[in-house]
Amino acid sequence: MRKIFEAIRRVQQARADREVLARLDVRTLRDIGLDSQNAYLAEREEVQRQRRLLCLAAEHLGIY
């Protein structure tokens, strides 16, 4: 039973970590050194970030 609880906790923590990372904006990414110098790549990353947020919201609601 303890192993099941730990596995569930790890899954929940991983989901929480993904949500936090997905919500980082361009300025924060630049501050921590993850911002791309290429404008095209930065724009593509922003679109992917927004898509991930939608997927996380849908997953949270049980739609996805």
C-alpha positions in Angstrom: 0.0 0.0 0.0 2.9 2.3 0.8 4.4 1.8 -2.7 1.1 2.7 -4.3 0.9 5.9 -2.2 4.4 6.9 -3.2 3.8 6.2 -6.9 0.7 8.4 -6.8 2.6 11.1 -4.9 5.4 11.1 -7.5 2.8 11.3 -10.4 1.1 14.3 -8.7 4.4 16.0 -8.0 5.5 15.5 -11.7 2.2 17.0 -12.8 2.6 20.0 -10.5 6.2 20.5 -11.7 5.0 20.4 -15.4 2.3 23.0 -14.6 4.8 25.3 -13.0 7.2 25.1 -15.8 4.5 25.5 -18.4 3.3 28.8 -16.8 6.7 30.5 -17.0 6.6 33.5 -19.2 9.2 34.7 -21.7 10.7 37.2 -19.2 11.2 34.5 -16.5 12.7 32.1 -19.0 15.1 34.8 -20.1 16.0 35.5 -16.4 16.9 31.8 -15.8 18.8 31.5 -19.1 16.4 29.3 -21.0 15.3 32.0 -23.5 16.3 31.5 -27.1 18.1 34.2 -28.9 16.3 33.3 -32.1 13.0 35.1 -32.3 11.3 32.4 -34.4 12.2 29.7 -31.9 11.1 31.9 -29.0 7.7 32.5 -30.7 7.3 28.8 -31.4 8.1 28.0 -27.8 5.5 30.4 -26.7 2.9 28.7 -28.9 3.9 25.3 -27.5 3.7 26.7 -23.9 0.2 27.9 -24.5 -0.8 24.6 -26.0 0.7 22.7 -23.0 -1.3 25.0 -20.7 -4.5 24.1 -22.6 -3.6 20.4 -22.4 -2.9 20.6 -18.7 -6.2 22.4 -18.1 -8.1 19.8 -20.2 -6.3 17.0 -18.3 -7.3 18.6 -15.0 -10.9 18.8 -16.1 -10.8 15.2 -17.4 -11.4 16.1 -21.0 -8.0 15.2 -22.4 
